Amino acid sequence: MLRFDPRRILHSDFLPEWAGAALILIVAAAWAAAIGFHLTVTWHDGTLLLAALALVLATHVFGSHRFGLIAEYFALSVLATAAFGILSYLSMTTGRPLVDNDLQAADRALGFDWLAGFHWLQAHPAPAKILQTVYDSLIYQGLYFGVLFGLMDRKANLKEMFWIVFAAGLFTSAGAALFPAFGPYKMFGLESHGAYLPDMMRLHGGHDLRFELSKLTGVVSFPSFHTTMALVYIYGFRRAGVIGWLVGALNALMLVAIPFFGGHYLVDMIAGAGVMLASLGVVKAWPRGAPRAQEAVVETVIA
């Protein structure tokens, strides 16, 4: 039964996580100001976040802990996604030499023929449609993860997922900054399949750095963040019984789709797998008491 509990209005289950997302935004703002990067943000862009925060307050006021976890995790995810989306754009502005030729050479050394696979899918629309649908499922997996583990009152799992993705976002942005690439769509003259390419070229060229938040897209080729997230969700759902097995099968199929629907080299995916392992290692190595201690400090300051 829901009951009014005004003491919970300012309560947060994810204080260190909010601080982490805010820190990324501060770093991104400073970087943007330094290079003349302009991002148009409208009130409409904040509608989803504001609605989620309103739901968080409602669930806290009426003492609905599990629904509060879901709502706050969703709101936090919206903010963090925007923060790392901006950071990924900035990471492509370093102007370092493109590494596409090296990545293509690595694929050839591994015996991976990207163009042959792409043409096969173009000639077989049924499997192509299935793989496209699977590729596009990532956002729904994220939503489902928050709902499922919130309903199960598994705050520790939600926190762990946040920090794994947080670390992965940092590693991926660093990879893009050091080793920028446009990907196979550009290299094989298939630009019409890469809607993100105009943004990537503007960013790498350092000109016309004006963008709209609502129109940001994925601009990181190496390493493949899609690969990282497919593996992260296999890990995150691993103890969810039958659901975990289904998610694992879905993401195994997604790995097949990523090169051709994400415009990635095979070595992008290998690097993405490395990012997942590195991010998991960082989070697992972090002292278990550290997040609780940080949260206690912040709660004390607010009180």
Beta strands, then each sheet from edge to edge (+ up, - down):
strand 1: 38-40
strand 2: 210-212
sheet 1: 1+ 2+
end
